[in-house]
Amino acid sequence: MITSSLERILRQLPDTARLLDVGGWGKPLRRADVVIDQMPYATRGLYGFDGEEPERFSERTWIQRDICDHDQWPFADDEFDFVVCSQTLEDLRDPVWVCTELARVGKAGYIEVPSRLEEQSYGIQGPWVGWGHHHWLVDIFPDGIEFVFKHHIVHGRPTSHFPAWFGASLKAEERVAQLWWEGSFRFGERVFIDPAALDTYLDSFVASELARRAPDTPAPIRSTWERVLGGIGRRLDRRYPGPASAPIGTSAGPPRETPEPRGDRKG
């Protein structure tokens, strides 16, 4: 979890609030009262821990299970005041199901995933795009979250990913996308049937971000990428003159008014 979000949770969440950490095995949140993850308690903390205080959870309150198994988690509706799911959904085979349970068992919560800026950048982990074990590109909106299967074409087409220098230049806050939610949130998978629509989804994001950041890019790199951007634009205009397809095959949680992020209600 990024530092600013960790500090906000610890600062604003009352000591009496019950907190659930979903998928926290690799880097558990010490403030959590309960953790649910498929990995065992004894092997927790492969990447360290979030927070400096003593762990509030214990082996007894560490629930080991497959969180995607389509059985309800062993918690009542709204059992937890706050639910954290950080750097987990992008790894899962069914993040939509997990979102269903997040919204069911929690009154409010925080979701953190890799941003598309990072996940569509070459060289983040190795000579490929983004993280090799991640299954999804994730878009966060003010009222919810949407998942798009990370198609292999993102690795092979230069127009579908950012160059290595771009990923290396990202700040910590740019590397993640965050959803602070209260009550419920919208969630679903966006499915692309038309290859042209998928190309547009991938390429237009890369082109627009490179163009937006061009004034701050060193001149030699900027001149190279201005030529590339021109080629992308001409290609998109020629092949896909219409707008990208609307989301299809999408499921969603209960609709609600679009809120501002309100993690501060507990402070």
GUKOLKOL-918641 format. One record per residue (C-alpha): residue number from 1; residue in one letter; y negated, z negated, x. Coordinates in pm, 1 decimal, always signed. Each point is the difference from the previous one (the first is absolute). Example, Ala and Ser with C-alpha at 12.3 -4.5 7.8 and 13.67 -1.06 7.14 Angstrom:
2
    k  r         Y         Z         X
    1  a    +450.0    -780.0   +1230.0
    2  s    -344.0     +66.0    +137.0
***
This chain:
267
    k  r         Y         Z         X
    1  m      +0.0      +0.0      +0.0
    2  i    -345.3     +78.2    +129.0
    3  t    -201.1    -303.2    +109.7
    4  s    -276.4     +31.7    -258.0
    5  s    +246.1      -4.1    -290.8
    6  l    +195.9    -292.8    +141.7
    7  e    -319.8    -199.9     +41.1
    8  r    -110.1     +83.1    -354.4
    9  i    +331.4    -114.4    -149.6
   10  l      +6.9    -324.2    +197.7
   11  r    -364.8     -71.4     -77.0
   12  q      +5.8     +72.9    -370.6
   13  l    +343.8    -112.8    -113.5
   14  p     +12.4    -366.6    -107.9
   15  d    +254.5    -218.5    +173.5
   16  t    +168.3     -64.0    -334.0
   17  a     +55.8    +372.5     -70.6
   18  r    +356.2    +129.8     +25.5
   19  l     +28.0    +307.4    +221.7
   20  l    +287.4    +248.5     +31.2
   21  d     +41.8    +225.3    +306.0
   22  v    +196.6    +315.2     -89.0
   23  g    +171.4    +173.6    +290.9
   24  g    -143.1    -240.8    +253.8
   25  w    +293.9     -19.6    +240.3
   26  g    -157.7    +189.4    +291.4
   27  k    -323.1    -201.3      -6.7
   28  p     +14.7    -278.1    -259.4
   29  l    -311.5    -153.2    -148.1
   30  r     +20.5    -369.2     +93.8
   31  r    -203.7     -93.7    -307.4
   32  a    +270.6    +137.8    -232.2
   33  d    +191.9    -249.7    -209.7
   34  v    +281.4    +250.9     -57.4
   35  v    +109.0    +312.8    +188.5
   36  i    +228.9    +271.1    -139.9
   37  d    +154.2    +251.7    +242.0
   38  q    +335.8    +164.0     +68.9
   39  m     +12.9    -149.2    +350.0
   40  p    +107.3    -359.8     +75.8
   41  y    -231.2    -293.4     +61.1
   42  a    +141.9     -67.1    +347.5
   43  t    -114.1    +340.2    +131.7
   44  r    -355.2      -6.5    -141.7
   45  g    -311.0     +73.6    +203.8
   46  l    +107.4    +305.1    +200.7
   47  y    -368.6    +101.0     +23.2
   48  g    -145.8    -350.0      -6.0
   49  f    -153.4    -194.3    -287.5
   50  d    -310.4     +21.5    -216.7
   51  g    -199.0    -323.2     +18.9
   52  e      +0.2    -294.0    +237.4
   53  e     +87.2    -286.8    -233.2
   54  p    +357.0    -135.3     -34.5
   55  e    +229.6    +199.7    -226.9
   56  r     -11.4    -109.0    -363.3
   57  f    +318.5    +187.4     -81.2
   58  s    +339.1    -112.4    +126.9
   59  e    +354.4    +129.4     +19.5
   60  r     +46.5    -133.6    -353.1
   61  t    -294.5    +199.5    -136.9
   62  w     +85.8    +315.1    +194.5
   63  i    +165.3    +232.6    -253.6
   64  q    +222.1    +254.5    +173.6
   65  r     +66.8    +304.6    -216.7
   66  d     -60.7    +371.5     -40.8
   67  i    -336.8     +13.1    -175.0
   68  c     +69.6    +357.3    -123.0
   69  d    +330.3     -75.2    -176.3
   70  h    -146.2     +37.0    -353.6
   71  d     +91.3    -352.8    -100.8
   72  q    -296.0    -222.8     -74.8
   73  w     -89.4    -233.1    +281.9
   74  p     +99.8    -362.5     -62.9
   75  f    -348.9    -101.2    -110.6
   76  a    -162.8     -47.9    -338.3
   77  d    -285.7    +213.8    -129.1
   78  d    -328.8    -105.8    +164.2
   79  e    +180.7    -265.5    +204.0
   80  f    -226.2     +52.2    +301.1
   81  d    -375.2     -31.0     +19.0
   82  f     -13.1    +260.0    +275.6
   83  v    +245.6    +256.4    +138.3
   84  v     -31.9    +170.8    +338.9
   85  c    +180.3    +323.6     +87.1
   86  s    -124.5    +118.0    +338.2
   87  q    +130.0    +298.7    +198.8
   88  t    +316.7     +19.6    -211.2
   89  l     -25.3    +248.9    -287.7
   90  e     -13.4    +303.3    +230.2
   91  d    +344.0     -96.7    +139.4
   92  l    +184.1     -32.1    -330.2
   93  r    +224.0    +238.5    -192.1
   94  d    -160.8    -103.4    -331.2
   95  p    -351.3    -140.0     +38.6
   96  v     -72.9     +66.2    -368.2
   97  w    +266.1    -252.2    -104.7
   98  v    -139.3    -254.3    +245.1
   99  c    -347.7     +47.3    -147.8
  100  t    +150.2     -70.4    -344.0
  101  e    +122.2    -336.3    +125.9
  102  l    -318.8     -78.2    +191.4
  103  a    -199.1     +39.1    -320.8
  104  r    +255.6    -199.5    -201.0
  105  v     +34.7    -310.3    +217.2
  106  g    -359.1     -24.5    +128.3
  107  k    -329.5     -78.5    -166.7
  108  a    -188.3    +171.9    +282.3
  109  g     +74.9    +136.7    +341.0
  110  y     -65.6    +208.5    +308.3
  111  i    +174.4    +320.0    +108.4
  112  e     -45.8    +153.8    +343.9
  113  v    +146.4    +332.2    +113.6
  114  p     -72.1    +244.0    +282.3
  115  s    -291.2    +223.4     -94.3
  116  r     +48.5    +373.2     -19.3
  117  l    -238.4     +23.0    +294.4
  118  e    +266.3    -169.7    +212.1
  119  e    +313.1    +129.8    -172.1
  120  q    -117.6    +361.6     +34.7
  121  s    -100.9     -35.8    +366.2
  122  y    +212.5    +142.7    +278.2
  123  g    +113.4    -231.2    +279.7
  124  i     -39.2    -336.0    -177.1
  125  q    +352.3    -107.2     +96.4
  126  g    +137.0    +293.4    +198.8
  127  p      -2.2    +382.4      +7.6
  128  w      -5.5     +24.4    -378.6
  129  v    -238.8     -74.9    -288.2
  130  g     -55.3    -360.3    -105.0
  131  w    +285.0    -248.0     +10.0
  132  g    +349.3    +144.0     +20.9
  133  h    +158.6    -250.6    -239.8
  134  h    -259.9     +30.9    -278.1
  135  h    +104.8    +189.7    -311.3
  136  w    -330.7     +27.9    -185.5
  137  l    -362.0    +104.6     +20.2
  138  v    -197.1    -250.1    -205.5
  139  d    -325.8     +44.1    -187.1
  140  i    -186.1    -310.8    -120.3
  141  f    -246.6     +21.8    -287.4
  142  p    -227.3    -272.0    -142.7
  143  d    +257.6     -85.8    -267.4
  144  g    +330.6     +87.9    +160.3
  145  i    +227.6    +174.9    +245.5
  146  e    +180.5    +335.0     +17.8
  147  f    +289.2    +110.7    +221.8
  148  v     +71.5    +350.8    +129.8
  149  f    +324.1     +77.4    +185.1
  150  k     -78.3     +61.4    +366.9
  151  h    +128.4    +353.8     +27.1
  152  h    +119.7    +121.8    +339.8
  153  i    -248.0    +286.6      +0.9
  154  v    -266.7    -253.4     +95.7
  155  h    +151.5      -6.8    +351.2
  156  g     +17.9    +373.1     +57.7
  157  r    -322.9    +139.4    -143.5
  158  p    -313.8     -79.8    +202.6
  159  t    -213.4     +43.1    -312.1
  160  s    +188.2    -284.6    -171.7
  161  h     -66.0    -272.2    +256.2
  162  f    -273.1    -139.0    +218.9
  163  p     +12.1     +54.8    +377.7
  164  a     +93.5    -285.4    +231.6
  165  w    -359.8     -68.5    +105.0
  166  f     -90.4     -62.4    -363.1
  167  g    +268.8    -263.6     -53.1
  168  a     -88.9    -169.6    +327.4
  169  s    -363.5     -28.3    -109.9
  170  l     +72.0    -184.1    -326.7
  171  k    -131.8    -353.2     -38.1
  172  a    +225.4    -278.2    -129.5
  173  e    -152.1     +12.4    -349.4
  174  e     +51.6    +377.4     -15.1
  175  r    +368.8     -27.3     +81.8
  176  v     +81.5    -176.2    -326.1
  177  a     -62.6     +42.6    -370.8
  178  q     -38.4    -310.5    -216.2
  179  l     +34.2     -88.8    -365.3
  180  w    -126.2    -336.3    -126.9
  181  w    +121.1     -34.0    -357.4
  182  e     -17.0    -249.2    -282.9
  183  g    +205.9      -5.2    -318.3
  184  s    +175.7    +332.1     +65.8
  185  f     -57.4    +335.8    +165.2
  186  r    +101.0    +362.2     -49.5
  187  f    +277.5    +146.1    +212.7
  188  g    +218.2    +310.1     +15.4
  189  e    +140.7    +288.1    +200.7
  190  r    -172.4    +337.5     +16.9
  191  v    +257.9    +278.3     +11.9
  192  f     -84.7    +349.6    +125.2
  193  i    +214.6    +286.0    -133.3
  194  d    -231.2    +279.3    +117.1
  195  p      -0.9     +33.5    +382.6
  196  a    -356.0    +133.4      -9.8
  197  a    -121.4    -315.1    -173.4
  198  l    +165.9    -217.6    +264.5
  199  d    -161.2    +206.8    +276.4
  200  t    -338.1     -50.0    -163.4
  201  y     +57.2    -375.3     -33.9
  202  l     +77.6     -30.1    +371.4
  203  d    -236.0    +258.0    +149.6
  204  s    -311.7     -70.0    -203.2
  205  f      +9.8    -369.0     +94.2
  206  v     +20.7     +84.0    +370.9
  207  a    -272.0    +264.1     -20.6
  208  s    -243.2    -216.9    -194.5
  209  e     +39.6    -300.5    +228.7
  210  l     -40.7    +204.8    +316.9
  211  a    -309.1    +167.1    -143.8
  212  r    -147.6    -333.3    -108.2
  213  r     +43.9    -149.4    +345.9
  214  a    -100.6    +309.0    +197.3
  215  p    -356.6    -119.1     +85.7
  216  d    +145.4    -306.6    +176.3
  217  t    +263.4    +195.5    +191.9
  218  p     -55.4     +93.7    +368.5
  219  a    -132.7    +354.2     +33.1
  220  p    +303.2    +165.7    +170.6
  221  i    +237.7    -141.3    -260.9
  222  r    -242.6     +76.8    -281.7
  223  s     -33.8    +366.0     +95.0
  224  t    +377.4     +43.2     +11.4
  225  w     +50.0    -164.3    -335.2
  226  e    -285.2    +187.3    -165.6
  227  r    +199.6    +316.2     +67.8
  228  v    +316.0    -162.2    -135.4
  229  l    -181.1    -128.1    -309.4
  230  g    -136.1    +344.7     -68.7
  231  g    +351.6    +137.3     +10.8
  232  i    +128.6    -270.8    -232.7
  233  g    -278.0     +65.9    -248.4
  234  r     +59.8    +374.5      -5.3
  235  r    +373.8     -59.3     -38.4
  236  l     -43.9    -240.2    -288.7
  237  d    -250.0    +225.3    -176.1
  238  r    +229.4    +299.2     +34.8
  239  r    +329.1    -160.2    -100.2
  240  y    -106.4    -272.9    -242.4
  241  p    -319.3    +100.5    -182.6
  242  g     +58.3    -253.2    -278.9
  243  p      -8.4    -379.8     +10.3
  244  a    +300.8    -201.1    +114.5
  245  s    +255.3     -74.0    -269.6
  246  a     -35.2    -310.9    -210.0
  247  p    +246.0    -282.9     +65.8
  248  i    +335.8     +58.5    -165.8
  249  g    +305.0    -217.9     -28.9
  250  t    -226.5    -302.3     +14.0
  251  s     +80.3    -343.5    -133.6
  252  a    -255.8    -273.9     -25.6
  253  g     -47.3    -363.8     -75.6
  254  p    -201.4    -129.0    -291.4
  255  p    -342.2    +169.2     -19.3
  256  r    -307.7    -214.7     +39.2
  257  e    -366.5     +35.1     +78.0
  258  t     -78.7    +103.5    +353.2
  259  p    -103.8    -319.5    +181.9
  260  e    -181.5     -69.2    +317.1
  261  p    +228.7    -165.2    +258.9
  262  r      -7.3    -365.5    -104.3
  263  g    +193.0    -204.7    +249.4
  264  d    -290.6    -242.5      +3.7
  265  r     +67.3    -149.4    -341.6
  266  k    +205.7    -278.9    +152.7
  267  g    -251.8    -117.9    +257.8
***
